Amino acid sequence: MVSKMPVYKYEFTRTSYKQFKKLSPDAQQRIITKLDKYCQSGKPLAFAHQLIDFRLGTFRFRMGDCRVIFDIDQQTLVIQAVGHRREIYL
């Protein structure tokens, strides 16, 4: 009997989608590729770091110079913020 790992999905909030669209096309493609990979693995939190200050979100992914900050709601990653590492934590 083979148990299949649960597949996660992700969704952007309205604010995070606006932030995402302001990034370069290269950065956008890198983020979508990594999010797809992490969600298909069935264990996206294995690639995430927990944030100390939860005002922005609970977890973050590091993707080059960009950061994706998110919360998790059952099988969905709710993207709260996307941006350059220099500007995201302000």
N, C-alpha and C positions, 0 to 999 in steps of 0.2 A: 504494500500500500504506500503510494507516494503522495505526500502532502505538498500541495502547491503553496509557495509563499504568497502572502497577500500583496497585491500590487497597489501602490499608492498613486494618488494623483495630486496635482497642484493647481492652485488658482490664485490669481492676483487680486488684491483689493484695488479699488479704483485709483487710489493714490499711488500704490506701488506700480501699477500699470503705466501711469503717466511718467513715473521716474524711469521705468524700463525703456519706454519709447524715446527718452532723451539720450540714451546711451548710443554709442556707435553701433552700426550693423554687425561688426565683428564681435563686439562684446555681447550683443543680444544673442547672436548665434551660439556663442560659447556658453552662455547661461542656460538657454533652452536645451542644448545638448546635454549639459551636466545634470540639469533637473530631470530630464527624461531618463538618463542613466541611473541616477540615484533612486528615483521612484520605481523603476523596473527591478531594481535589486531586491526589493522587499524589505530592506533595512536602511532607509535613508538616514536615520539618526546615527548610523555608524560613520557617516561622512561629515556629520555636523558637530559644531561646538556649542555648548550651552553658554548663554550669555549670563553675566553676573547681574547686570541691570536689566530688568524685564520691561522697562518702559517702551522700548521699540518692539520687542518680541522675545521669544524664549530661546530660539536657536539661530545659528547663522551658518551659511556655507561660504567658503572662501573660493572665489573663482578668479584667479589672477589678481588684478587690482580691484576687482568688484566684490561686493559683499551682498549676499541675499539673506535678509533677516525674515524669519518666519515663525509661526506657531503651528502646532499640529492639532487637528481636530479629527479624531478617529482615523480614517485612512486618507485624509487630505492635508496637504501642506498649504497653509494659508500664508501667502507671501505678503509681508507687512511693509517691507522697504527694500529697495534695490538702489545701489549707487556705488560710487568710487569710495574706496576705504578711507580716503582723506575727509570725505564729506558726510558719510553715512551716520556717524555716531554723534554729530553735533546736536 
